Amino acid sequence: MRRPELALCSRCGRCLAVCPTYLETRIERFSPRARVALLEAGLRDEEAFHRCLRCGRCEKACPNQVPLAQTMALEEKGFPLLGKLLAFLSPPWTAPFSPRSGEPLLFLSCGPALLYPQALRRYLAFLERRGYSPGISPALCCGLPHLSLGGLKAFRAQAERILRELERIRGPVVTLCASCSWTLKKLYPQIFRGTELEEAALSLAQRIFEATQFLSPSPADLDLPPAGALHIPCHLEEKPDFSDLPQIAACCGAASPSSLLLRDLPRPFRQALQEIRPSTLVTACTGCYLKLKRTLQAPPEIRHWAEFLGV
């Protein structure tokens, strides 16, 4: 079946140089262009689709920006019963605190709520020092974990609830997780395409900012470790320019639920880590944070970059 969003793929092969699964295996079947061909042909190669990390590196390298990662993310996969269970266990919805008109709302997702709350506190203080009066949403989830487990219906329901609440927030919505930002900007407009919520999804997407994109700190604002390294998550649209730390711009494999559970890293990431050997590895994504925490033993210590903002 020919899909309009994939029809611009010219099979040029530029994606091969950045795809973690192709670089690991050197098997064409596990390349982005092969997955596009399979989707267009209406074929489902379970192993080829299962290995896709939904990292989006192929889209960044593609001259036509074919949105394969977004399309793959919305394919039902994984463990749908677990996705439904996750939706069932989600906390009751409460309305977000409404900031003053035009002020930023910090999207309190799983990471800053549970894993790196110090990053949230320091980024809030950073915004306030810059003259903002930010609001904070209640603890909530963008829905990507539901989707990663195969719960497409659960993801859609979660997205609809979030969209209807955030629709009345007119200012910028700021995340401390690159994958949350990617989900809200890229997946919400796709999942609601052709529905009554399409306009609201597109409007929200225009107001979503990852924290470094909304207000990037200067080197003077950060007390980063001298022997550290900065990991650039795949879903971070722009590299932050606040740091002279060595950078690891390679996929850690966290976008896949099965890969997240494995103590394994893609070859390009392993090679970069071996070359730099940092004492601290700083990232900007909840999935990456979890993956690296689970896989690596200190050193390096895994931290969110906003934890190093000065108070």
C-alpha positions in Angstrom: 0.0 0.0 0.0 1.4 3.3 -1.1 1.6 5.8 1.8 1.8 9.5 0.9 4.2 10.3 3.8 6.6 7.7 2.6 6.3 8.2 -1.2 9.2 10.7 -1.3 11.8 8.0 -0.4 14.1 7.8 -3.4 16.1 4.8 -1.9 19.3 7.0 -2.1 20.9 5.3 0.9 21.9 8.4 2.9 20.0 6.9 5.8 22.4 3.9 5.9 25.2 5.9 7.4 23.1 7.0 10.5 20.8 4.0 11.1 21.9 2.2 14.3 20.4 -1.1 13.4 21.9 -1.1 9.9 25.3 0.0 11.2 25.2 -2.8 13.8 24.2 -5.6 11.4 25.1 -4.3 7.9 21.9 -6.1 6.7 19.8 -4.2 4.1 16.6 -5.6 5.6 17.3 -3.6 8.8 17.8 -0.3 7.0 15.3 2.6 6.8 14.8 2.3 3.1 14.0 -1.4 3.4 11.4 -0.6 6.0 9.9 2.1 3.8 9.6 -0.5 1.0 8.0 -3.1 3.2 5.4 -0.6 4.5 4.6 0.6 1.0 4.2 -3.0 -0.1 1.9 -3.8 2.8 4.3 -6.4 4.2 5.1 -6.7 7.8 8.6 -8.1 8.5 8.3 -8.5 12.3 12.1 -8.6 12.9 12.8 -5.6 10.7 10.1 -3.5 12.3 10.9 -4.8 15.8 14.6 -3.7 15.4 13.7 -0.2 14.4 14.5 2.2 17.3 12.2 5.0 16.2 15.1 7.3 16.8 14.5 9.5 13.7 18.1 9.7 12.7 17.2 8.6 9.2 14.7 11.5 8.8 17.4 14.0 9.8 19.7 12.6 7.1 17.0 12.2 4.5 17.0 15.0 1.8 13.2 14.6 1.5 12.7 14.3 5.3 10.6 11.1 5.0 9.0 10.7 8.5 9.8 7.0 8.9 10.3 7.2 12.7 6.9 8.8 13.2 5.2 6.2 10.9 6.9 3.3 12.7 6.0 4.7 16.1 2.3 4.6 15.2 2.5 1.0 14.0 0.9 -1.3 16.5 3.7 -3.5 17.9 5.2 -4.8 21.1 3.0 -5.8 24.0 -0.4 -4.2 23.7 -1.8 -5.8 26.9 1.0 -4.1 28.8 0.2 -0.8 27.1 -3.4 -1.1 28.2 -2.3 -2.0 31.7 0.0 1.1 31.8 -3.0 3.2 30.8 -5.1 1.6 33.5 -2.4 2.4 36.2 -2.0 6.0 35.1 -2.9 8.5 37.8 -6.2 10.3 37.7 -6.2 13.4 35.5 -6.0 16.8 37.2 -6.2 20.2 35.4 -2.8 21.9 35.0 -1.9 25.0 36.8 -2.5 27.9 34.3 0.4 30.3 34.0 -0.2 33.9 33.2 -1.0 34.6 29.6 2.1 34.2 27.4 4.2 32.7 30.2 5.7 29.2 29.8 4.1 26.0 31.2 6.6 23.3 32.2 5.3 19.9 31.1 5.9 17.7 34.2 6.6 14.4 32.5 7.9 11.1 34.0 11.6 12.2 34.0 11.5 15.4 36.0 8.6 14.1 38.2 10.4 10.9 39.2 14.0 10.6 37.9 15.6 14.0 38.0 13.4 16.4 40.1 16.5 18.5 40.8 16.7 19.3 37.1 13.1 20.6 37.3 13.8 22.8 40.3 16.9 24.3 38.8 15.3 25.0 35.4 12.4 26.7 37.1 14.8 28.9 39.1 16.7 29.6 35.9 13.5 30.8 34.1 12.5 32.9 37.1 16.0 34.6 37.1 15.3 35.5 33.5 12.1 37.2 34.4 9.5 34.5 33.6 6.7 33.3 35.9 6.4 29.7 34.7 3.6 27.4 35.5 3.9 23.6 36.1 1.5 21.0 34.8 0.5 18.1 37.1 2.6 14.9 36.8 1.6 13.3 33.5 2.9 11.3 30.6 3.0 12.2 26.9 1.9 8.7 26.1 5.0 7.4 24.4 5.5 4.5 26.9 2.0 3.3 26.1 2.8 3.5 22.4 6.2 1.8 22.8 4.4 -1.2 24.4 2.0 -1.5 21.5 -1.0 0.3 23.1 -2.0 2.5 20.2 -5.5 3.0 21.5 -4.1 3.8 25.0 -1.7 6.3 23.5 -4.5 7.9 21.5 -6.7 8.2 24.6 -3.8 9.6 26.7 -3.0 12.1 23.9 -6.6 13.2 23.6 -6.8 13.9 27.4 -3.6 15.9 27.3 -4.5 17.8 24.2 -7.9 18.9 25.5 -6.3 20.2 28.7 -3.3 21.9 27.1 -5.6 23.4 24.4 -6.5 26.3 26.8 -2.8 27.0 27.6 -1.9 29.7 25.1 1.8 30.2 25.9 4.8 28.0 25.2 4.8 24.5 26.7 8.4 23.5 27.7 9.6 20.0 28.3 12.7 18.6 30.0 12.7 15.5 27.8 13.5 15.4 24.1 11.3 12.4 23.5 8.3 14.2 25.1 8.9 17.2 22.9 9.1 14.9 19.8 5.9 13.1 20.7 3.9 16.2 21.3 5.3 18.0 18.2 5.4 15.1 15.7 3.1 12.3 16.8 0.1 14.2 18.0 -0.5 15.9 14.7 -0.3 12.5 13.0 -2.5 10.6 15.3 -5.3 13.3 15.1 -4.9 13.9 11.3 -8.4 14.2 9.7 -10.2 14.4 13.1 -11.8 17.3 15.0 -8.6 17.6 17.1 -6.2 18.0 14.2 -6.2 21.8 14.5 -5.6 21.7 18.2 -2.8 19.2 17.8 -1.1 21.4 15.2 -1.6 24.5 17.4 0.0 22.7 20.3 2.9 21.4 18.2 3.8 25.0 17.4 4.0 25.9 21.1 6.2 22.9 22.2 9.8 23.6 23.1 12.5 21.4 24.5 14.1 23.3 27.4 17.3 24.1 25.6 15.4 25.4 22.6 13.1 27.6 24.6 15.9 29.3 26.6 19.3 27.9 26.2 21.7 28.7 29.1 25.1 30.2 28.6 28.3 28.4 29.8 28.3 30.8 32.8 24.9 29.4 33.9 26.2 25.9 34.1 28.6 24.2 36.4 29.3 21.1 34.2 31.9 18.5 35.2 35.2 19.1 33.5 35.7 15.4 32.6 32.1 15.0 31.4 30.5 14.4 28.0 27.2 15.6 26.6 24.9 12.9 25.0 22.7 14.3 22.2 19.4 12.3 22.2 18.1 11.4 18.8 14.8 13.3 19.4 16.6 16.5 20.2 16.0 18.6 17.2 18.8 21.1 17.7 22.1 20.5 19.5 22.5 22.8 22.5 25.3 25.3 22.3 25.9 25.9 26.0 28.7 23.4 26.5 32.3 22.8 25.4 32.0 19.2 26.6 32.8 16.4 24.2 29.6 15.2 22.5 28.2 11.7 21.9 25.7 12.2 19.0 24.9 8.5 18.7 21.7 6.6 19.4 21.7 4.8 22.8 18.8 2.5 21.7 16.3 3.7 24.3 13.4 4.2 21.8 12.7 0.5 21.5 11.0 -1.1 24.6 12.9 -4.3 24.2 16.2 -2.5 23.7 15.5 -0.4 26.8 15.4 -3.5 28.9 18.7 -4.9 27.4 22.1 -4.0 28.8 23.4 -3.3 25.4 24.3 -0.2 23.4 24.5 0.3 19.6 28.0 0.1 18.1 28.5 3.8 17.3 27.6 4.7 20.9 30.0 2.2 22.3 32.8 3.4 20.1 32.3 7.1 21.1 32.1 6.2 24.8 35.3 4.2 24.5 37.1 7.1 22.9 35.9 9.8 25.4 35.7 7.8 28.6 33.8 10.5 30.5 33.4 10.5 34.3 29.9 12.0 33.9 27.5 11.6 30.9 24.9 14.4 30.6 21.7 13.8 28.6 18.3 15.5 27.9 15.8 12.6 27.5 14.0 10.3 30.0 14.4 7.2 27.9 18.1 7.8 27.3 18.6 8.5 31.0 16.9 5.2 31.9 18.8 3.2 29.3 22.2 4.6 30.2 21.5 4.2 33.9 20.6 0.6 33.4 23.4 -0.2 31.0 26.4 1.6 32.3 28.1 1.3 35.7 29.7 4.5 37.1 31.8 6.0 35.8 30.2 7.5 33.9 27.6 8.9 36.3 24.4 9.6 34.3 22.8 13.0 34.9 20.3 15.4 33.3 22.0 18.6 32.0 19.7 20.9 34.0 20.9 19.5 37.2 24.1 21.6 36.7 22.3 24.9 36.4 23.5 27.4 39.0 21.1 28.4 41.7 
